[in-house]
Amino acid sequence: MSGNSTTQSEPWTIQRLLQWTTDYFKKCGSSSPRLDAEVLLADACGYQRIDLYAKFNEEPTEEVKSKFRELVRRRAANEPVAYLVGKKEFYSLSFFVSPACLIPRGETEHVVIEALDRIKQNPSKQEFQIADVCTGSGCIAVAVAKHAPNSRIIAIDLSAEALELASRNVELHAVQDRVHLQQGDLIESIDDQSLDMVLSNPPYVSDAEFESLDRNVRDHEPKMALVAGATGREIIDRLIEQSAAKLKDGGWLICELSPMIADAIHATLEADKRWTRVSLVRDLAGKKRLAVAQLAPRSPDHV
Ligand SMILES: C[S@@+](CC[C@H](N)C(=O)[O-])C[C@H]1O[C@@H](n2cnc3c(N)ncnc32)[C@H](O)[C@@H]1O
């Protein structure tokens, strides 16, 4: 992008900037070089990504080019694109993101899909009391609230910084009347037998797996959003135990996990007679991605 003797006279149009940057990101090892270049250039120009195609021959101002150069430099040093532009799309909604929260992933949309399916199967139910545990940016809570007007959601996180961001997203999508944010350790502070659903994308990476994560993730996303402990199952095991107390009879636990621990979590739920209709849901890549289970009716002496 600095130009050389053969190309110096050619203007740095949007098309040329995109081509150069795509090639550069390819060499840097990005798995989505063209997309990264488009998102960053659109951000520097103040355009929607789609606008770039109508403006291929436009040459951005020096100020825009300088802003773009800085974004390209940071991306080449592995900073995630979503943090560089401060936003990420999830379930077709835009969310503010920052290094205080995990960047919402496409796989996590399955949590929303499974929750909305169950809500829609019960159209006559006036209100669903839901907890989004480990809410981070608030993406699960907001997406469910947007699509299910009869949902009331407590969105919980241990991190005050993540909750600040979630609060911006709750306001952005105008769901503050039904999404209540709370700082806490999982759902320990929630009343027993008060929830219709527990939704969660908790930390589920093991200490050993963390070391082998892509540098984009390991060096930039919050470790407390990723790592659960030695096995990766520590937080989910606690959440299963707490959910068995906090869910109403027939309530659902819908929890994201990694394929590495899916069978172990499935076995735990299957062996526990408090749970029924236990299943694993696969993501679009065919990987085991969610554990879903329904709380069986409590025996009379347990109520
Ligand atoms: C994997 S991120 C999920 C964020 C968001 N729900 C998503 O899907 O993008 C996990 C989140 O759990 C939070 N967290 C970690 N341990 C927790 C705990 N014991 N109780 C509540 N939140 C916790 C982290 O701060 C982080 O925001």
The ligand as an SDF file (V2000), in Angstrom:
LIG
                    3D

 27 29  0  0  0  0  0  0  0  0999 V2000
  -17.9090  -17.8650   26.2220 C   0  0  0  0  0  0  0  0  0  0  0  0
  -18.2870  -16.2430   26.8400 S   0  0  0  0  0  0  0  0  0  0  0  0
  -19.9430  -16.1050   26.2200 C   0  0  0  0  0  0  0  0  0  0  0  0
  -20.3900  -14.6990   25.9310 C   0  0  0  0  0  0  0  0  0  0  0  0
  -21.7060  -14.6150   25.1560 C   0  0  0  0  0  0  0  0  0  0  0  0
  -22.7910  -15.2760   25.8550 N   0  0  0  0  0  0  0  0  0  0  0  0
  -21.5460  -15.2140   23.7870 C   0  0  0  0  0  0  0  0  0  0  0  0
  -22.1210  -16.2720   23.5320 O   0  0  0  0  0  0  0  0  0  0  0  0
  -20.8490  -14.6200   22.9480 O   0  0  0  0  0  0  0  0  0  0  0  0
  -18.4420  -16.5990   28.5430 C   0  0  0  0  0  0  0  0  0  0  0  0
  -18.7620  -15.4410   29.4820 C   0  0  0  0  0  0  0  0  0  0  0  0
  -18.8780  -16.0130   30.8010 O   0  0  0  0  0  0  0  0  0  0  0  0
  -18.4170  -15.1080   31.7770 C   0  0  0  0  0  0  0  0  0  0  0  0
  -18.1210  -15.9140   32.9780 N   0  0  0  0  0  0  0  0  0  0  0  0
  -17.0320  -16.6840   33.2360 C   0  0  0  0  0  0  0  0  0  0  0  0
  -17.2080  -17.3280   34.4050 N   0  0  0  0  0  0  0  0  0  0  0  0
  -18.4230  -16.9800   34.8890 C   0  0  0  0  0  0  0  0  0  0  0  0
  -19.1530  -17.3150   36.0610 C   0  0  0  0  0  0  0  0  0  0  0  0
  -18.6750  -18.1730   36.9710 N   0  0  0  0  0  0  0  0  0  0  0  0
  -20.3780  -16.7560   36.2450 N   0  0  0  0  0  0  0  0  0  0  0  0
  -20.8690  -15.8820   35.3320 C   0  0  0  0  0  0  0  0  0  0  0  0
  -20.2210  -15.5240   34.2180 N   0  0  0  0  0  0  0  0  0  0  0  0
  -19.0080  -16.0650   33.9800 C   0  0  0  0  0  0  0  0  0  0  0  0
  -17.2590  -14.4230   31.0930 C   0  0  0  0  0  0  0  0  0  0  0  0
  -17.0080  -13.1640   31.6860 O   0  0  0  0  0  0  0  0  0  0  0  0
  -17.7590  -14.3270   29.6330 C   0  0  0  0  0  0  0  0  0  0  0  0
  -18.3890  -13.0820   29.4230 O   0  0  0  0  0  0  0  0  0  0  0  0
  1  2  1  0
  2  3  1  0
  2 10  1  0
  3  4  1  0
  4  5  1  0
  5  6  1  0
  5  7  1  0
  7  8  2  0
  7  9  1  0
 10 11  1  0
 11 12  1  0
 11 26  1  0
 12 13  1  0
 13 14  1  0
 13 24  1  0
 14 15  1  0
 14 23  1  0
 15 16  2  0
 16 17  1  0
 17 18  1  0
 17 23  2  0
 18 19  1  0
 18 20  2  0
 20 21  1  0
 21 22  2  0
 22 23  1  0
 24 25  1  0
 24 26  1  0
 26 27  1  0
M  CHG  2   2   1   9  -1
M  END
$$$$
